[in-house]
Amino acid sequence: MDSLYYSLPDINSLVQCSLCHGYLVDPYTIKECMDTFCRTCILLHFETSPRSELKCPKCQIQLQSFSDISKCLMPDRQLGDVLRSLLPTLDIDEIHNEKCFYEQKSLPMPKDLRLKLRVVHNPSPMRFTDKHGHIRLRSRTPHQPTIPRQQISTTPIALQIELCRKSIHPSLNVKQYPRKYLCVNSQLDISYIRKYIEKICEITSPHQIYLFFYDSCLSEATPLLLIKKLLFPSSDRVKLYFSILSNK
């Protein structure tokens, strides 16, 4: 029987930022392609890129032009929860790194950093590299305080999506379909699910994805939480269908 346990290096590619190659700190996701980066890393990348050529640094998809580039980003709180479970001392380590940055630059510390340092009495680095080059975590005393959670995660929703083969365009040859069952953020709306399916199925213009509840086409601005409350109040999952049609 295969083991159900995995070591952290086995999943590093899922929890690391492709810009700084470190673990994701305050993860933010690009709405167009759903790729995730550290908040400071992706904002710095956008600030140093020409506004006319804004692209995702991972998949190189062209992004829409925004007066405020942060509007194309959204916080990924579920991934943040996963990282806190895997690396419970990551926040403390980042506070130490931020403190060292201001000390090295001889800059005054912001008020929010001073407040964090009051909570963490011993801001020494919690991760270190041993003589074999392996990353280790320092042991913590039982009475050492932890950083309080500042954000409350939204409730995840179990989503079931199935292809309506009667509505697929006959000229299409789709080699890969999305997973049938997904666990997604309840604050996402239908447009993000459509973009996810388009990315997995590699659908391009003039074809487009449409999501349905039986015979009713769902508006892209409809949140999944609203669909769950109105259409599936007593069910443990939200079941939707999608079709691939041509706009010609």
Protein Blocks (a to p, Z undefined) as FASTA:
>chain_A
ZZfbdcfklmmmmmccfklopacehiaddfklopacdfklmmmmmmmpcfklcccfklop
acdddfblmlmpccdfklmmmmmmmmmmlmmmmmmmmmmmmmmnopacdfklmmmmmmmm
blccfbdcdfkopacdddddfklccdddfbdcdddddddddddfklpcfkbccfbdcdfb
dcddfkbcfklmmmmmmmmnopacfbdcdddehjaccdfklcfklmmmmmmmmbcbdcdd
dddddfZZ
